[in-house]
Amino acid sequence: IHERLVGSEMCIRDSPKNAQIILYPNPGNGNIHLRDAGISNLANYEIAVFDLMGRNISYVQNGQTIQLVDAPNGIYFIRLKENNSSHTISLKYYKNE
């Protein structure tokens, strides 16, 4: 997986499927938006959010937005796994209110 930071957006290119995901704003206040990933509906994905210690973090999903409601400032990893598939996308997110 190759990642690059473009302004306040984290861009992930997953080479096996050539998918590109833009996560913004990054850093942000906990409202995470996903764009241009070929993802038309996050409901088709199993979503998991982890902190640096590997603990599962609770979130609220609303359309193409993931909200880290009660999470403190820090670095988080977001894993999107297509339902009925082994394809997994991992993203890094910086929360800073």
Salt bridges, closest charged atoms under 4 A:
GLU3 OE2 - LYS92 NZ 3.56
GLU9 OE2 - ARG35 NH2 3.26
ASP14 OD2 - HIS87 NE2 2.51
ASP36 OD2 - ARG35 NE 3.74
ASP51 OD2 - ARG55 NE 2.73
GLU82 OE1 - LYS17 NZ 3.13
GLU82 OE1 - HIS87 ND1 2.97
GLU97 OE2 - LYS95 NZ 3.46
